[in-house]
């Protein structure tokens, strides 16, 4: 049990370190909280909220992994290296892919509810 608690402590240290030091992680947290606020305001269903939460957690996971890859790459060398640049770009690309998927999913959920809330029809 002690080993598990120690591991949890390391994980929380990592979460808070990135949250304190990484702008993109801070932006992700703000967008996630705003998205959850909009979801409650638009009264999304339980399933829709679960989908939104999964997408937001996916983006956060990707952002944290991207941060870890960038930190490790910078530790390997501070000089320009084409392979390291490619690794960082691929990592950022993964975050872009999941963010795009999340945006599309949220639009399918939010836009009809937003239009219905304000009785806007086409």
Phi and psi restraints in degrees (value plus and minus 20) as a CYANA .aco file:
   2 UNK   PHI     -83.5   -43.5
   2 UNK   PSI     -58.5   -18.5
   3 UNK   PHI     -82.8   -42.8
   3 UNK   PSI     -60.1   -20.1
   4 UNK   PHI     -83.5   -43.5
   4 UNK   PSI     -66.0   -26.0
   5 UNK   PHI     -83.3   -43.3
   5 UNK   PSI     -57.9   -17.9
   6 UNK   PHI     -84.0   -44.0
   6 UNK   PSI     -62.2   -22.2
   7 UNK   PHI     -83.0   -43.0
   7 UNK   PSI     -60.3   -20.3
   8 UNK   PHI     -81.6   -41.6
   8 UNK   PSI     -60.5   -20.5
   9 UNK   PHI     -80.5   -40.5
   9 UNK   PSI     -63.4   -23.4
  10 UNK   PHI     -82.2   -42.2
  10 UNK   PSI     -62.5   -22.5
  11 UNK   PHI     -83.4   -43.4
  11 UNK   PSI     -64.3   -24.3
  12 UNK   PHI     -85.2   -45.2
  12 UNK   PSI     -58.1   -18.1
  13 UNK   PHI     -78.1   -38.1
  13 UNK   PSI     -64.2   -24.2
  14 UNK   PHI     -84.2   -44.2
  14 UNK   PSI     -62.9   -22.9
  15 UNK   PHI     -80.9   -40.9
  15 UNK   PSI     -68.2   -28.2
  16 UNK   PHI     -91.6   -51.6
  16 UNK   PSI     -54.0   -14.0
  17 UNK   PHI     -80.5   -40.5
  17 UNK   PSI     -70.1   -30.1
  18 UNK   PHI     -85.1   -45.1
  18 UNK   PSI     -58.3   -18.3
  19 UNK   PHI     -84.3   -44.3
  19 UNK   PSI     -55.9   -15.9
  20 UNK   PHI     -97.5   -57.5
  20 UNK   PSI     -50.0   -10.0
  21 UNK   PHI    -131.2   -91.2
  21 UNK   PSI     -37.3     2.7
  22 UNK   PHI    -131.6   -91.6
  22 UNK   PSI      97.1   137.1
  23 UNK   PHI     -79.1   -39.1
  23 UNK   PSI     -63.1   -23.1
  24 UNK   PHI     -86.1   -46.1
  24 UNK   PSI     -52.6   -12.6
  25 UNK   PHI     -88.1   -48.1
  25 UNK   PSI     -60.0   -20.0
  26 UNK   PHI     -83.7   -43.7
  26 UNK   PSI     -61.9   -21.9
  27 UNK   PHI     -82.8   -42.8
  27 UNK   PSI     -64.8   -24.8
  28 UNK   PHI     -77.5   -37.5
  28 UNK   PSI     -65.8   -25.8
  29 UNK   PHI     -81.1   -41.1
  29 UNK   PSI     -63.5   -23.5
  30 UNK   PHI     -83.0   -43.0
  30 UNK   PSI     -63.8   -23.8
  31 UNK   PHI     -85.3   -45.3
  31 UNK   PSI     -60.1   -20.1
  32 UNK   PHI     -82.2   -42.2
  32 UNK   PSI     -66.8   -26.8
  33 UNK   PHI     -84.0   -44.0
  33 UNK   PSI     -61.3   -21.3
  34 UNK   PHI     -83.7   -43.7
  34 UNK   PSI     -61.3   -21.3
  35 UNK   PHI     -83.5   -43.5
  35 UNK   PSI     -62.5   -22.5
  36 UNK   PHI     -84.2   -44.2
  36 UNK   PSI     -58.7   -18.7
  37 UNK   PHI     -82.3   -42.3
  37 UNK   PSI     -64.2   -24.2
  38 UNK   PHI     -83.8   -43.8
  38 UNK   PSI     -60.3   -20.3
  39 UNK   PHI     -80.8   -40.8
  39 UNK   PSI     -63.5   -23.5
  40 UNK   PHI     -86.3   -46.3
  40 UNK   PSI     -62.4   -22.4
  41 UNK   PHI     -82.0   -42.0
  41 UNK   PSI     -60.1   -20.1
  42 UNK   PHI    -104.1   -64.1
  42 UNK   PSI     -20.9    19.1
  43 UNK   PHI      35.3    75.3
  43 UNK   PSI      34.8    74.8
  44 UNK   PHI     -87.8   -47.8
  44 UNK   PSI     137.9   177.9
  45 UNK   PHI     -92.5   -52.5
  45 UNK   PSI     148.7   188.7
  46 UNK   PHI     -81.7   -41.7
  46 UNK   PSI     -63.1   -23.1
  47 UNK   PHI     -84.1   -44.1
  47 UNK   PSI     -63.4   -23.4
  48 UNK   PHI     -81.8   -41.8
  48 UNK   PSI     -60.4   -20.4
  49 UNK   PHI     -85.3   -45.3
  49 UNK   PSI     -60.3   -20.3
  50 UNK   PHI     -81.5   -41.5
  50 UNK   PSI     -63.2   -23.2
  51 UNK   PHI     -80.6   -40.6
  51 UNK   PSI     -65.6   -25.6
  52 UNK   PHI     -82.1   -42.1
  52 UNK   PSI     -65.2   -25.2
  53 UNK   PHI     -82.5   -42.5
  53 UNK   PSI     -61.3   -21.3
  54 UNK   PHI     -82.8   -42.8
  54 UNK   PSI     -63.8   -23.8
  55 UNK   PHI     -82.6   -42.6
  55 UNK   PSI     -63.5   -23.5
  56 UNK   PHI     -84.9   -44.9
  56 UNK   PSI     -60.1   -20.1
  57 UNK   PHI     -86.4   -46.4
  57 UNK   PSI     -56.4   -16.4
  58 UNK   PHI     -82.7   -42.7
  58 UNK   PSI     -63.2   -23.2
  59 UNK   PHI     -83.5   -43.5
  59 UNK   PSI     -64.5   -24.5
  60 UNK   PHI     -81.2   -41.2
  60 UNK   PSI     -64.8   -24.8
  61 UNK   PHI     -79.9   -39.9
  61 UNK   PSI     -65.9   -25.9
  62 UNK   PHI     -81.8   -41.8
  62 UNK   PSI     -61.5   -21.5
  63 UNK   PHI     -85.2   -45.2
  63 UNK   PSI     -62.1   -22.1
  64 UNK   PHI     -85.5   -45.5
  64 UNK   PSI     -62.1   -22.1
  65 UNK   PHI     -85.4   -45.4
  65 UNK   PSI     -60.0   -20.0
  66 UNK   PHI     -79.8   -39.8
  66 UNK   PSI     -63.3   -23.3
  67 UNK   PHI     -81.5   -41.5
  67 UNK   PSI     -64.8   -24.8
  68 UNK   PHI     -82.3   -42.3
  68 UNK   PSI     -62.7   -22.7
  69 UNK   PHI     -83.6   -43.6
  69 UNK   PSI     -63.2   -23.2
  70 UNK   PHI     -83.1   -43.1
  70 UNK   PSI     -64.3   -24.3
  71 UNK   PHI     -82.2   -42.2
  71 UNK   PSI     -64.6   -24.6
  72 UNK   PHI     -85.6   -45.6
  72 UNK   PSI     -61.7   -21.7
  73 UNK   PHI     -81.8   -41.8
  73 UNK   PSI     -61.5   -21.5
  74 UNK   PHI     -86.3   -46.3
  74 UNK   PSI     -48.1    -8.1
  75 UNK   PHI     -93.7   -53.7
  75 UNK   PSI     -51.8   -11.8
  76 UNK   PHI     -86.3   -46.3
  76 UNK   PSI     -67.6   -27.6
  77 UNK   PHI    -178.9  -138.9
  77 UNK   PSI     123.7   163.7
  78 UNK   PHI    -115.9   -75.9
  78 UNK   PSI     -29.5    10.5
  79 UNK   PHI    -101.6   -61.6
  79 UNK   PSI     138.9   178.9
  80 UNK   PHI     -85.4   -45.4
  80 UNK   PSI     108.7   148.7
  81 UNK   PHI    -157.4  -117.4
  81 UNK   PSI     103.4   143.4
  82 UNK   PHI     -82.6   -42.6
  82 UNK   PSI     -58.4   -18.4
  83 UNK   PHI     -86.8   -46.8
  83 UNK   PSI     -61.5   -21.5
  84 UNK   PHI     -86.1   -46.1
  84 UNK   PSI     -59.4   -19.4
  85 UNK   PHI     -78.5   -38.5
  85 UNK   PSI     -63.8   -23.8
  86 UNK   PHI     -84.3   -44.3
  86 UNK   PSI     -60.7   -20.7
  87 UNK   PHI     -81.3   -41.3
  87 UNK   PSI     -66.0   -26.0
  88 UNK   PHI     -83.4   -43.4
  88 UNK   PSI     -60.3   -20.3
  89 UNK   PHI     -85.5   -45.5
  89 UNK   PSI     -61.1   -21.1
  90 UNK   PHI     -84.5   -44.5
  90 UNK   PSI     -61.9   -21.9
  91 UNK   PHI     -81.9   -41.9
  91 UNK   PSI     -64.6   -24.6
  92 UNK   PHI     -84.8   -44.8
  92 UNK   PSI     -55.7   -15.7
  93 UNK   PHI     -82.6   -42.6
  93 UNK   PSI     -57.3   -17.3
  94 UNK   PHI     -82.5   -42.5
  94 UNK   PSI     -61.9   -21.9
  95 UNK   PHI     -84.9   -44.9
  95 UNK   PSI     -58.8   -18.8
  96 UNK   PHI     -82.5   -42.5
  96 UNK   PSI     -61.6   -21.6
  97 UNK   PHI     -83.2   -43.2
  97 UNK   PSI     -69.1   -29.1
  98 UNK   PHI     -89.3   -49.3
  98 UNK   PSI     -53.1   -13.1
  99 UNK   PHI     -85.6   -45.6
  99 UNK   PSI     -59.7   -19.7
 100 UNK   PHI     -84.5   -44.5
 100 UNK   PSI     -64.2   -24.2
 101 UNK   PHI     -80.5   -40.5
 101 UNK   PSI     -62.8   -22.8
 102 UNK   PHI     -83.6   -43.6
 102 UNK   PSI     -62.9   -22.9
 103 UNK   PHI     -80.6   -40.6
 103 UNK   PSI     -66.4   -26.4
 104 UNK   PHI     -82.6   -42.6
 104 UNK   PSI     -66.5   -26.5
 105 UNK   PHI     -79.4   -39.4
 105 UNK   PSI     -67.0   -27.0
 106 UNK   PHI     -84.1   -44.1
 106 UNK   PSI     -55.2   -15.2
 107 UNK   PHI     -85.8   -45.8
 107 UNK   PSI     -59.0   -19.0
 108 UNK   PHI     -83.7   -43.7
 108 UNK   PSI     -50.6   -10.6
 109 UNK   PHI    -104.5   -64.5
 109 UNK   PSI     -66.5   -26.5
 110 UNK   PHI     -98.9   -58.9
 110 UNK   PSI     -62.4   -22.4
 111 UNK   PHI     -79.0   -39.0
 111 UNK   PSI     -70.4   -30.4
 112 UNK   PHI     -81.5   -41.5
 112 UNK   PSI     -57.7   -17.7
 113 UNK   PHI     -89.7   -49.7
 113 UNK   PSI     -57.1   -17.1
 114 UNK   PHI     -84.5   -44.5
 114 UNK   PSI     -66.1   -26.1
 115 UNK   PHI     -82.7   -42.7
 115 UNK   PSI     -60.5   -20.5
 116 UNK   PHI     -87.5   -47.5
 116 UNK   PSI     -57.7   -17.7
 117 UNK   PHI     -83.3   -43.3
 117 UNK   PSI     -55.9   -15.9
 118 UNK   PHI    -123.9   -83.9
 118 UNK   PSI      -8.9    31.1
 119 UNK   PHI      31.4    71.4
 119 UNK   PSI      27.0    67.0
 120 UNK   PHI    -120.2   -80.2
 120 UNK   PSI     105.5   145.5
 121 UNK   PHI    -147.2  -107.2
 121 UNK   PSI     142.1   182.1
